[in-house]
Amino acid sequence: MNIDLIFQAIQQVLSFNFIILVFLGSLIGVIVGALPGLTTTMGIAILTGITYKFEGLNAIALLLGLYIGGTYGGSISAILLGIPGTGAAAATTLDGFPLAKQGKAVKAITIAREASFIGTLIGILCLTVFIRILFKFALQFTSPEYFLLAITGVMLSGSVTSESAVKGWIAGIFGLIISLIGVEELYCYPRFTFGSVELYSGLPFIPLMIGFFGIPQYIDNLKSDVDITVQEIKGFGLGFKEVLSRLPLVIRSGLLGTGVGLIPGVGEDVAAWVSYETAKKTSKHSEDFGKGSIDGLIAAETANNACIGGALVPLLSLGIPGSPPAAVLLGALMLHNIRPGPMLQFEAPYLIYQIIFFLLVGTFALLAIGLVMARPLSKILEIKPSIVMPIVASLCVIGSYALDVRMLDIWLVFIFGVIGYILSILKFPPAPFVLGVILGPLADSNLRRALTVSSGSLSIFITRPVSLFLLFIILLMVLNQFGIISKIKDLKLSIINKRKEGKKSVK
């Protein structure tokens, strides 16, 4: 690790301007996260369109602040209303809301804030440690590895984010197909453009994501236009004592959250549930979970924020996002001519450490804003969705139109909004679709490049160690989904039992 490089990178962004942008992003993120329906992914997508004319580092500072603030902000409505502001805060609801009903709203919000703070720091530490290791590993990747890595990421995301892995895979394949629209990279041949010159550059990612995430949320929230009574917040307190007294739980939850973040396309909500269930299984007081357990609250909030650092590791080193918000962040980086991947350490060596610096500032911004904004946000939560959501819908349209100032982007918002709503009704997860759209060009170009190099021979995918390992993972997922692995285990057990019975009869 080059210490001089780190100092130079931080000196470039150690200014009042960047710090204010991170704080502003965190403030917007906390508000977006606290309002049920306005997800972190949606917030990043809308803000990306608005920041199109920003300089690259300014936009990154603002968006990273929103990412951190939004992930924490969902816990406020989860605790006060029993309604998670974001998917990442769903597990927080189980113990946060019961604590509020017991008159411990202040305590719950404070503990959630401090756990989020420490969890984010754990994620940043893991990002700093793992990023260089993965960069070295990523330099060994060639076309076969990149193709299989893209397919593995989509399949993993589909398996983990949906009750039915097949539905997750279908959503991922749909995303891969959508990504094929436009002029392909190798021979510049237009595909699925139907003679439209506007489609030659492919479907723009940001309008697609704004529509896919924004419109379904808009419809769902308008359908549930109910009066909300918020728990009163009185006074403030420091929850570090409660959190640090459970240090083994905090460290384990932080590492679990970071680990889940490393898996492409899974995200903060899965990290929170994995950590929560692990804490419940290992706790001596598991009967308290779901009834106002401090351990459950800490486990969920530490993990979902630690996932941020984990999700940025594959994003920056391989160009493959570890969560849906990171997927939209990838689109924002590419919009500002920053291409994450193995070459990033050579093309923009300062950027990695500048991102880590922005994350650190955002973490302390989360602490300060959470302390100041808890009471005002409790009043904002009482605003009816029928008032908030039309404003959000307007921002969706403005944000998408601002990118290229063309009507096609507005049509795409509504078209993919309808598609997203239909898929949500049918219980198809959005994360594999997003990952499919993101990784489609990577998978397509590298598959054909690998086959060109090997003169059409598929042996190139099984003669290289890393690609063979990735093929093995894909095969395991398919076999497991169709129950073949469990059948093999049952057959093995039955053979062992018969052998034992045979030995007993001989004796």
Backbone hydrogen bonds, N-H to C=O, Kabsch-Sander energy under -0.5 kcal/mol:
donor,donor_aa,acceptor,acceptor_aa,energy
3,I,1,M,-0.8
6,I,2,N,-1.7
7,F,3,I,-2.4
8,Q,4,D,-2.4
9,A,5,L,-2.3
10,I,6,I,-2.4
11,Q,7,F,-2.3
12,Q,8,Q,-1.4
13,V,9,A,-0.8
13,V,10,I,-0.7
14,L,10,I,-1.3
15,S,13,V,-2.3
19,I,15,S,-2.0
20,I,16,F,-2.4
21,L,17,N,-1.9
22,V,18,F,-2.3
23,F,19,I,-2.3
24,L,20,I,-2.8
25,G,21,L,-2.7
26,S,22,V,-2.5
27,L,23,F,-2.4
28,I,24,L,-2.6
29,G,25,G,-2.6
30,V,26,S,-2.7
31,I,27,L,-2.0
32,V,28,I,-3.0
33,G,29,G,-3.2
34,A,30,V,-2.1
35,L,31,I,-1.8
37,G,85,G,-0.9
38,L,35,L,-2.0
39,T,37,G,-1.4
43,G,39,T,-2.4
44,I,40,T,-2.6
45,A,41,T,-2.2
46,I,42,M,-2.5
47,L,43,G,-2.5
48,T,44,I,-2.1
49,G,45,A,-1.4
50,I,46,I,-1.6
51,T,47,L,-2.3
52,Y,49,G,-1.0
54,F,51,T,-1.5
59,A,55,E,-2.3
60,I,56,G,-2.3
61,A,57,L,-2.5
62,L,58,N,-2.0
63,L,59,A,-2.6
64,L,60,I,-2.7
65,G,61,A,-1.8
66,L,62,L,-1.9
67,Y,63,L,-2.3
68,I,64,L,-2.1
69,G,65,G,-2.6
70,G,66,L,-3.1
71,T,67,Y,-1.6
72,Y,68,I,-1.7
73,G,69,G,-2.9
74,G,70,G,-1.2
75,S,72,Y,-2.1
76,I,73,G,-1.5
77,S,73,G,-0.8
78,A,74,G,-1.6
79,I,75,S,-2.1
80,L,76,I,-2.6
81,L,77,S,-2.5
82,G,77,S,-1.0
83,I,77,S,-1.4
85,G,74,G,-1.7
89,A,86,T,-1.3
90,A,87,G,-1.6
93,T,89,A,-1.2
93,T,90,A,-0.5
94,L,90,A,-0.6
94,L,91,A,-0.6
95,D,91,A,-0.5
95,D,92,T,-0.7
96,G,92,T,-2.8
97,F,93,T,-1.4
99,L,95,D,-1.6
100,A,96,G,-1.8
101,K,97,F,-2.4
102,Q,98,P,-1.1
103,G,100,A,-1.7
104,K,99,L,-2.6
108,A,104,K,-2.6
109,I,105,A,-2.8
110,T,106,V,-2.5
111,I,107,K,-2.6
112,A,108,A,-2.5
113,R,109,I,-2.1
114,E,110,T,-2.4
115,A,111,I,-2.7
116,S,112,A,-2.2
117,F,113,R,-2.2
118,I,114,E,-2.5
119,G,115,A,-2.7
120,T,116,S,-2.4
121,L,117,F,-1.8
122,I,118,I,-2.2
123,G,119,G,-2.2
124,I,120,T,-2.4
125,L,121,L,-2.4
126,C,122,I,-2.3
127,L,123,G,-2.3
128,T,124,I,-2.5
129,V,125,L,-1.9
130,F,126,C,-3.1
131,I,127,L,-2.0
133,I,129,V,-0.7
134,L,130,F,-2.7
135,F,131,I,-2.0
136,K,132,R,-1.9
137,F,133,I,-1.8
138,A,134,L,-3.0
139,L,135,F,-1.4
140,Q,137,F,-1.5
141,F,138,A,-1.7
146,Y,142,T,-2.3
147,F,143,S,-2.4
148,L,144,P,-2.3
149,L,145,E,-2.6
150,A,146,Y,-2.1
151,I,147,F,-2.0
152,T,148,L,-2.8
153,G,149,L,-2.5
154,V,150,A,-2.0
155,M,151,I,-2.4
156,L,152,T,-3.0
157,S,153,G,-2.3
158,G,154,V,-2.3
159,S,155,M,-2.3
160,V,156,L,-2.2
161,T,157,S,-2.3
162,S,158,G,-0.5
165,A,163,E,-0.6
168,G,164,S,-1.8
169,W,165,A,-2.6
170,I,166,V,-2.5
171,A,167,K,-2.3
172,G,168,G,-2.0
173,I,169,W,-2.7
174,F,170,I,-2.4
175,G,171,A,-1.9
176,L,172,G,-2.2
177,I,173,I,-2.4
178,I,174,F,-2.3
179,S,175,G,-1.8
180,L,177,I,-1.4
181,I,178,I,-1.4
182,G,191,R,-2.5
183,V,200,Y,-3.1
184,E,189,Y,-2.2
188,C,184,E,-0.9
191,R,182,G,-1.9
196,S,193,T,-2.2
197,V,195,G,-0.6
199,L,196,S,-1.0
200,Y,197,V,-1.5
202,G,199,L,-1.8
208,L,204,P,-1.4
209,M,205,F,-2.6
210,I,206,I,-2.9
211,G,207,P,-2.4
212,F,208,L,-2.5
213,F,209,M,-2.5
214,G,210,I,-2.6
215,I,210,I,-0.5
215,I,211,G,-1.2
217,Q,213,F,-1.1
218,Y,214,G,-2.4
219,I,215,I,-2.6
220,D,216,P,-2.6
221,N,217,Q,-2.4
222,L,218,Y,-1.8
223,K,219,I,-1.8
224,S,220,D,-1.0
225,D,222,L,-0.8
226,V,224,S,-1.7
230,V,228,I,-0.6
231,Q,80,L,-0.8
234,K,232,E,-0.6
239,G,237,G,-0.5
243,V,239,G,-2.3
244,L,240,F,-3.3
245,S,241,K,-1.5
246,R,243,V,-1.5
247,L,244,L,-1.1
250,V,246,R,-2.2
251,I,247,L,-2.8
252,R,248,P,-2.4
253,S,249,L,-2.6
254,G,250,V,-2.6
255,L,251,I,-2.5
256,L,252,R,-2.5
257,G,253,S,-2.6
258,T,254,G,-2.2
259,G,255,L,-2.5
260,V,256,L,-2.5
261,G,257,G,-1.9
262,L,258,T,-1.2
263,I,259,G,-0.5
263,I,260,V,-1.2
265,G,321,P,-1.3
266,V,263,I,-1.5
266,V,322,G,-0.7
267,G,322,G,-1.1
271,A,267,G,-1.7
272,A,268,E,-2.3
273,W,269,D,-1.9
274,V,270,V,-2.8
275,S,271,A,-2.3
276,Y,272,A,-2.5
277,E,273,W,-2.8
278,T,274,V,-2.1
279,A,275,S,-2.6
280,K,276,Y,-2.2
281,K,277,E,-2.3
282,T,278,T,-1.8
283,S,279,A,-0.9
286,S,283,S,-0.7
288,D,285,H,-1.8
289,F,286,S,-1.1
291,K,288,D,-2.1
297,L,293,S,-1.7
298,I,294,I,-2.6
299,A,295,D,-2.7
300,A,296,G,-2.0
301,E,297,L,-2.2
302,T,298,I,-2.5
303,A,299,A,-1.8
304,N,300,A,-2.1
305,N,301,E,-1.1
306,A,302,T,-1.9
307,C,303,A,-1.7
308,I,305,N,-1.1
309,G,305,N,-0.6
310,G,306,A,-1.5
311,A,307,C,-2.9
312,L,308,I,-1.3
313,V,309,G,-0.7
313,V,310,G,-0.8
315,L,311,A,-0.9
316,L,312,L,-2.5
317,S,313,V,-2.2
318,L,314,P,-2.0
319,G,314,P,-0.9
319,G,315,L,-0.8
320,I,314,P,-2.0
322,G,311,A,-1.3
327,A,323,S,-1.9
328,V,324,P,-1.9
329,L,325,P,-2.2
330,L,326,A,-1.9
331,G,327,A,-1.6
332,A,328,V,-2.0
333,L,329,L,-2.5
334,M,330,L,-2.4
335,L,331,G,-1.8
336,H,332,A,-1.2
337,N,334,M,-1.6
338,I,333,L,-2.6
339,R,337,N,-0.5
341,G,316,L,-2.0
344,L,341,G,-2.0
345,Q,342,P,-0.7
346,F,343,M,-1.4
347,E,343,M,-2.9
348,A,344,L,-2.8
351,L,348,A,-1.0
352,I,348,A,-0.7
354,Q,350,Y,-1.9
355,I,351,L,-2.6
356,I,352,I,-1.9
357,F,353,Y,-2.1
358,F,354,Q,-2.5
359,L,355,I,-2.4
360,L,356,I,-2.1
361,V,357,F,-2.5
362,G,358,F,-2.8
363,T,359,L,-2.0
364,F,360,L,-1.7
365,A,361,V,-2.2
366,L,362,G,-2.3
367,L,363,T,-1.4
368,A,364,F,-2.2
369,I,365,A,-3.3
370,G,366,L,-2.4
371,L,367,L,-1.4
372,V,368,A,-1.9
373,M,369,I,-3.3
374,A,370,G,-0.9
377,L,373,M,-2.6
378,S,374,A,-1.2
379,K,375,R,-0.7
379,K,376,P,-1.0
380,I,376,P,-1.6
381,L,377,L,-2.1
382,E,379,K,-1.3
383,I,380,I,-1.9
387,I,384,K,-1.8
388,V,384,K,-1.8
389,M,385,P,-2.8
391,I,387,I,-0.7
392,V,388,V,-1.8
393,A,389,M,-2.8
394,S,390,P,-2.0
395,L,391,I,-2.0
396,C,392,V,-2.1
397,V,393,A,-1.9
398,I,394,S,-2.7
399,G,395,L,-2.9
400,S,396,C,-1.8
401,Y,397,V,-2.4
402,A,398,I,-2.1
403,L,400,S,-0.8
404,D,400,S,-0.6
405,V,401,Y,-2.0
409,D,406,R,-0.8
410,I,406,R,-0.7
411,W,407,M,-2.2
412,L,408,L,-2.4
413,V,409,D,-1.8
414,F,410,I,-1.6
415,I,411,W,-2.8
416,F,412,L,-2.7
417,G,413,V,-1.2
418,V,414,F,-2.2
419,I,415,I,-2.2
420,G,416,F,-2.6
421,Y,417,G,-2.1
422,I,418,V,-2.5
423,L,419,I,-2.5
424,S,420,G,-2.1
425,I,421,Y,-2.0
426,L,422,I,-2.0
427,K,424,S,-0.9
428,F,423,L,-3.1
433,F,429,P,-0.6
434,V,430,P,-2.4
435,L,431,A,-2.6
436,G,432,P,-2.5
437,V,433,F,-2.3
438,I,434,V,-2.3
439,L,435,L,-3.0
440,G,436,G,-1.4
443,A,439,L,-2.8
444,D,440,G,-2.9
445,S,441,P,-2.3
446,N,442,L,-1.7
447,L,443,A,-2.0
448,R,444,D,-2.0
449,R,445,S,-2.0
450,A,446,N,-2.2
451,L,447,L,-2.2
452,T,448,R,-1.8
453,V,449,R,-2.3
454,S,450,A,-1.9
455,S,452,T,-1.1
456,G,451,L,-3.8
457,S,454,S,-1.2
460,I,457,S,-0.8
461,F,458,L,-1.8
462,I,459,S,-1.4
463,T,459,S,-1.1
468,L,464,R,-2.4
469,F,465,P,-2.2
470,L,466,V,-2.2
471,L,467,S,-2.3
472,F,468,L,-2.0
473,I,469,F,-1.9
474,I,470,L,-2.2
475,L,471,L,-2.6
476,L,472,F,-2.3
477,M,473,I,-2.2
478,V,474,I,-2.1
479,L,475,L,-2.7
480,N,476,L,-2.7
481,Q,477,M,-2.0
482,F,478,V,-1.7
483,G,480,N,-1.3
484,I,479,L,-2.1
485,I,479,L,-0.8
487,K,483,G,-1.7
488,I,484,I,-2.3
489,K,485,I,-2.3
490,D,486,S,-2.4
491,L,487,K,-2.5
492,K,488,I,-2.4
493,L,489,K,-2.5
494,S,490,D,-2.4
495,I,491,L,-2.1
496,I,492,K,-2.3
497,N,493,L,-2.6
498,K,494,S,-2.2
499,R,495,I,-2.1
500,K,496,I,-2.1
501,E,497,N,-2.4
502,G,498,K,-2.4
503,K,499,R,-2.3
504,K,500,K,-2.0
505,S,501,E,-2.2
506,V,502,G,-1.9
507,K,503,K,-1.9
